[in-house]
Amino acid sequence: MFPTLSHLIEYLTGIYIPLPIQTFGFMMTLSFIAAAYTLHRELKRKEAQGLIQPHIRTHIIGKPAGIQELTLSFLWGFILGFKLPYVILEYNQFSNNPQEFILSNKGNLIGGLIGGGIIAGLKYWEKKKHQLPQPKEEKETVYPHKMVGDITIVAAMSGLLGAKLFDNLEHWNDFIQDPVGALFSFSGLTFYGGLIFGSVAVLYYATKLGIRYYYMIDAAAPGLILAYAIGRGGCHLSGDGDWGIVNTTGKPSWLSFLPDWAWSYTYPHNVLNEGVPIPGCEGRFCFQLPEAVYPTPLYEIIWASLIFVILWNIRKRISIPGILFSIYLVLNGMERFTIEIIRVNPQYEVLGIALSQAQLIAVGLILSGCVGLWFFYTKRHQHLGNPVK
């Protein structure tokens, strides 16, 4: 396993470069970039079809810097100035545990004050340079595909919040024992929590841009499952605990072409330091599972990638808005419900049936997708050829 990007680079090149980047966090970043790229393409395509229209945004130009702008600039500069000198002087310590360092009170107070003053000063002079004797309103035509960066930030912030919230609810005892560590750890993210929170926030933001919800969800669907596949790559590479149940059965002959670790794996050097010590290993990340388990993240990468290929290839053939997203819900729910059968997760009793949190939500997604297919199909005459005005 490769708990940090440094371990992955060392494995590929033989050179160890101390970097303060966890592999899971790196893959999560790639997943958001991939989702943003597909969303950009889909919004631009729907704009070309006349389904989505640009909106007019009004803003004031020529105003001097306000107290709020200067305060935020000072705070941002203070954080940089407070932490950056310590990062430079104690880089090895920082790269070994960046989260602990960021959340600590270690830093340089004088550097923080200087940094805050510089950033606030730059903001002041920037606004001063463009200040007008009489500030005026300016109207700007904004195309939705050019707002993908903002949409991605909204999705990332709200999605990570939802993912952490759902994970901590699912592992409440661990959260109580170490709430700060649980909240700020890069591992322990529940996809469905992120999906729910992120979707609500993005749909709200999209309505402010004048995008009808059914065009927005269709545009986002392929990117959501692609991001999921890439994110699961981070789970597998770092060994963040999203593995399956113990698998002591021999690899079937019809799967002989697969490497052994694709059938059962002990996740050595996992980022959680879970399991038993690895003989001869010293330092951090020297644990592996005592028994091999199903590498379920690997299976989800394959399954989610196939769903992405399906959605990406049928997206232009579907003219009824909302149908593509409904198909995504059904396929995603089926994938997650099935994989949970061999995954390690807390179980809940529902009508005498033991189901995990993810399976309960997966059932909801499948049902929602089926309802969506019926609803959008019956409303197709209302939606077709009805672009935003």
C-alpha positions in Angstrom: 0.0 0.0 0.0 1.0 3.6 -0.5 -0.3 5.7 2.4 1.3 8.9 1.0 2.2 10.1 -2.4 5.9 9.8 -1.4 5.5 6.0 -1.0 3.9 5.7 -4.4 6.6 7.7 -6.1 9.3 5.6 -4.3 7.6 2.4 -5.5 7.5 3.6 -9.1 10.9 5.3 -9.3 12.9 4.1 -6.4 13.4 7.7 -5.2 11.8 8.8 -1.9 10.7 12.4 -2.0 9.1 13.6 1.3 5.7 15.2 0.3 2.9 16.2 2.7 0.3 14.6 0.5 -1.7 11.5 1.3 -2.5 9.2 -1.6 -6.2 9.2 -0.8 -6.3 13.0 -0.7 -4.5 13.1 -4.0 -6.9 10.7 -5.7 -9.8 12.6 -4.3 -8.5 15.7 -5.9 -8.2 13.9 -9.2 -11.8 12.6 -8.9 -13.1 16.2 -8.5 -11.0 17.3 -11.5 -12.4 14.4 -13.6 -16.0 15.2 -12.5 -15.5 18.9 -13.3 -14.1 18.1 -16.8 -17.1 15.9 -17.7 -19.6 18.4 -16.3 -17.9 21.2 -18.3 -18.3 19.3 -21.5 -21.9 18.4 -20.8 -23.0 21.9 -19.8 -21.3 23.3 -22.9 -23.1 20.7 -25.1 -26.5 21.5 -23.6 -25.8 25.2 -24.1 -25.1 24.5 -27.8 -28.4 22.6 -27.9 -30.2 25.7 -26.5 -31.3 23.8 -23.4 -29.3 26.0 -21.0 -29.1 29.7 -21.4 -26.5 32.1 -19.9 -27.6 34.5 -17.2 -26.8 38.1 -16.5 -24.7 38.9 -13.4 -24.5 42.4 -12.0 -21.6 43.6 -9.9 -20.2 46.9 -8.7 -16.9 48.1 -10.0 -14.7 50.9 -8.7 -15.4 50.4 -5.0 -12.6 50.8 -2.4 -11.7 47.8 -0.3 -14.2 47.1 2.4 -13.6 46.1 6.0 -14.8 42.5 5.3 -12.4 42.1 2.3 -9.4 43.5 4.3 -10.2 41.3 7.3 -10.4 38.1 5.3 -7.2 39.0 3.4 -5.5 39.7 6.7 -6.6 36.4 8.2 -5.5 34.4 5.1 -2.1 36.2 5.1 -1.8 35.6 8.9 -2.4 31.8 8.5 0.2 31.7 5.7 2.7 33.7 7.6 2.1 31.9 10.8 2.6 28.4 9.3 4.9 28.8 6.4 8.1 29.6 8.3 7.6 26.6 10.5 6.9 24.4 7.4 10.2 25.5 5.9 12.2 25.0 9.1 10.6 21.7 10.2 9.7 20.3 6.8 10.4 16.7 7.7 8.1 16.8 10.7 5.4 18.6 8.6 5.6 16.1 5.7 5.3 13.1 8.2 2.1 14.4 9.7 0.6 17.4 7.9 -2.8 17.2 9.5 -1.4 17.2 13.0 0.7 20.2 12.1 -2.1 22.2 10.5 -4.4 21.7 13.5 -1.7 22.5 16.0 -0.8 25.9 17.5 2.8 25.6 16.2 3.9 28.5 14.1 5.5 32.0 14.0 3.4 34.8 15.4 5.6 37.6 14.0 5.5 35.8 10.6 1.7 35.7 10.8 1.4 39.4 11.5 3.7 40.3 8.7 1.9 37.9 6.3 -1.5 39.3 7.3 -0.3 42.9 6.8 1.2 42.1 3.4 -1.9 40.3 2.0 -4.3 42.9 3.4 -2.0 45.7 2.0 -2.0 44.1 -1.5 -5.8 43.8 -1.4 -6.1 47.5 -0.4 -3.7 48.7 -3.2 -5.4 46.5 -5.8 -8.8 48.0 -5.1 -7.3 51.4 -4.8 -5.8 51.1 -8.3 -9.2 50.4 -9.9 -11.2 52.8 -7.7 -13.5 55.1 -9.5 -14.8 58.5 -8.3 -18.3 57.1 -8.6 -18.6 53.3 -8.4 -20.9 51.9 -11.1 -22.8 48.7 -11.9 -21.5 46.4 -14.6 -23.5 43.6 -16.3 -21.7 40.4 -17.4 -23.1 37.5 -19.4 -22.1 34.3 -17.6 -22.3 30.9 -19.3 -22.9 28.0 -17.0 -20.0 25.9 -18.3 -17.7 28.7 -17.2 -19.0 28.4 -13.6 -17.9 24.8 -13.3 -15.0 25.8 -11.1 -17.4 27.4 -8.6 -19.8 24.5 -8.9 -16.9 22.1 -8.1 -15.9 24.0 -5.0 -19.5 24.0 -3.8 -19.7 20.2 -4.4 -16.3 19.5 -2.8 -17.0 21.5 0.4 -20.5 20.3 0.9 -19.7 16.7 -0.2 -16.8 16.3 2.1 -18.9 17.7 5.0 -21.6 15.2 4.2 -19.1 12.3 3.8 -17.5 13.0 7.1 -20.9 13.4 8.9 -22.3 10.1 7.6 -19.1 8.2 8.3 -18.9 9.5 11.9 -22.6 8.6 12.4 -21.8 5.1 11.2 -18.7 4.8 13.5 -20.1 6.8 16.4 -17.9 5.1 19.1 -14.7 5.9 17.2 -15.9 9.5 16.8 -16.5 10.0 20.5 -13.0 8.7 21.4 -11.3 11.1 19.0 -13.6 13.7 17.5 -10.9 16.0 16.2 -9.0 13.2 14.5 -12.2 11.7 13.1 -13.4 15.1 11.7 -10.1 16.1 10.1 -8.8 12.7 8.9 -8.6 12.3 5.1 -9.7 8.7 5.6 -13.2 7.7 6.7 -15.5 9.2 4.1 -18.9 7.8 3.3 -19.7 8.3 -0.4 -23.4 8.5 0.0 -23.1 11.3 2.6 -21.1 13.2 0.1 -23.5 12.5 -2.7 -26.5 13.7 -0.8 -25.0 16.9 0.7 -23.1 17.7 -2.5 -26.2 17.2 -4.7 -28.4 19.4 -2.6 -25.8 22.2 -2.5 -25.0 22.0 -6.2 -28.7 21.9 -7.2 -29.3 25.0 -5.1 -26.4 26.8 -6.7 -27.5 25.7 -10.1 -30.9 27.3 -9.7 -29.2 30.6 -8.9 -27.4 30.2 -12.3 -30.7 29.6 -14.0 -30.1 25.9 -14.8 -33.2 23.7 -14.6 -32.5 20.8 -12.2 -33.2 18.0 -14.7 -30.5 19.3 -17.0 -28.1 19.8 -14.2 -28.4 16.3 -12.8 -28.1 14.7 -16.2 -24.9 16.7 -16.9 -23.4 15.7 -13.6 -24.3 11.9 -13.7 -21.3 10.6 -15.7 -18.9 12.6 -13.7 -20.3 11.4 -10.4 -19.6 7.8 -11.1 -16.3 8.5 -12.7 -15.3 10.5 -9.6 -16.4 7.5 -7.5 -14.2 5.1 -9.5 -11.2 7.3 -9.1 -11.9 7.9 -5.4 -12.1 4.2 -4.8 -8.6 4.0 -6.4 -7.5 6.2 -3.5 -9.1 3.8 -1.0 -7.3 0.8 -2.5 -3.9 2.4 -2.9 -3.9 3.9 0.6 -5.7 1.0 2.4 -8.2 3.3 4.2 -10.3 0.5 5.6 -12.9 0.2 2.8 -11.9 -3.4 2.2 -14.0 -6.6 2.3 -14.6 -9.5 4.7 -12.0 -12.1 5.2 -11.4 -14.3 2.1 -9.7 -17.6 2.8 -11.0 -19.4 -0.2 -8.7 -20.2 -3.0 -8.8 -18.2 -6.2 -11.1 -19.9 -8.8 -9.4 -21.4 -11.8 -11.5 -19.2 -14.2 -9.9 -16.2 -12.5 -6.3 -17.5 -12.8 -5.4 -14.6 -15.0 -5.8 -12.2 -12.0 -2.9 -11.6 -9.7 -3.4 -13.1 -6.2 -3.8 -9.6 -4.6 -6.9 -9.0 -6.8 -8.6 -11.9 -5.1 -7.5 -11.6 -1.5 -5.1 -9.1 0.1 -3.7 -8.2 3.5 -3.3 -4.4 2.7 0.3 -4.1 4.0 1.4 -0.6 5.1 -2.2 0.5 5.2 -2.8 4.2 6.2 -4.9 3.1 9.2 -2.0 1.1 10.8 -4.6 -1.6 11.2 -3.7 -5.3 11.8 -0.5 -6.9 12.9 3.1 -5.6 12.7 5.0 -6.4 9.5 8.2 -8.3 10.4 11.3 -6.2 9.8 9.4 -3.0 9.1 10.2 0.1 11.1 8.6 3.5 11.3 5.1 4.5 10.3 2.6 2.4 8.3 4.1 -1.0 9.4 1.0 -3.0 9.8 -1.0 -5.5 7.6 -4.2 -7.4 8.1 -3.8 -10.7 9.9 -6.0 -12.4 7.3 -6.4 -11.6 3.6 -9.7 -9.9 2.7 -11.6 -9.2 -0.5 -10.1 -6.0 -2.1 -13.5 -4.5 -2.6 -12.3 -1.1 -3.7 -10.7 -2.7 -6.7 -14.0 -4.3 -7.7 -15.8 -1.0 -7.3 -13.2 0.7 -9.5 -14.0 -1.8 -12.3 -17.8 -1.7 -11.8 -18.0 2.1 -11.5 -15.8 2.5 -14.6 -18.1 0.3 -16.6 -21.1 2.4 -15.4 -19.3 5.5 -16.5 -18.7 4.0 -20.0 -22.4 3.1 -20.3 -23.6 6.6 -19.2 -21.1 8.4 -21.4 -22.1 6.4 -24.4 -25.8 6.7 -24.1 -26.0 10.4 -22.9 -26.4 11.8 -26.5 -29.1 9.2 -27.4 -31.4 10.1 -24.5 -33.5 13.1 -25.2 -35.7 13.0 -22.2 -34.2 15.1 -19.4 -33.8 13.4 -16.0 -33.6 9.9 -17.5 -29.8 9.7 -17.6 -29.6 10.6 -13.9 -32.3 8.1 -13.0 -30.3 5.4 -14.8 -27.3 6.4 -12.8 -29.2 6.1 -9.5 -30.3 2.6 -10.4 -26.9 1.4 -11.5 -25.1 3.0 -8.7 -27.5 1.6 -6.1 -27.2 -1.9 -7.6 -23.4 -1.7 -7.5 -23.2 -0.5 -3.9 -25.8 -2.9 -2.6 -24.1 -5.9 -4.1 -20.5 -5.0 -3.0 -21.7 -4.4 0.6 -22.4 -8.2 0.8 -18.6 -8.8 1.0 -17.6 -5.5 2.7 -17.0 -4.8 6.3 -19.6 -2.3 7.6 -21.9 -2.0 10.7 -25.2 -3.7 10.2 -28.7 -2.5 11.1 -31.8 -4.6 11.5 -34.6 -3.6 9.1 -37.7 -5.8 9.1 -35.6 -8.7 10.4 -33.0 -8.2 7.6 -29.4 -7.1 8.4 -28.4 -4.3 6.1 -25.5 -1.8 6.2 -26.1 2.0 6.1 -24.9 2.0 2.5 -27.3 -0.8 1.5 -30.2 1.1 3.0 -29.3 4.2 1.0 -28.6 2.0 -2.0 -32.1 0.7 -1.9 -33.4 4.2 -1.7 -31.3 5.2 -4.7 -32.7 2.2 -6.7 -36.2 3.1 -5.8 -35.6 6.8 -6.5 -34.1 5.9 -9.9 -37.1 3.8 -10.8 -39.5 6.5 -9.7 -37.4 9.0 -11.7 -37.6 6.9 -14.8 -41.4 6.8 -14.6 -41.7 10.5 -13.6 -39.5 12.0 -16.3 -40.9 9.7 -19.0 -44.5 10.7 -18.2 -43.4 14.4 -18.1 -41.4 14.2 -21.2 -43.8 16.4 -23.3 -43.5 19.2 -20.7 -39.7 19.1 -20.6 -38.7 18.5 -24.2 -37.9 21.6 -26.0 -38.4 23.7 -22.9 -35.1 25.5 -22.3 -34.5 28.0 -19.6 -35.6 31.5 -20.6 
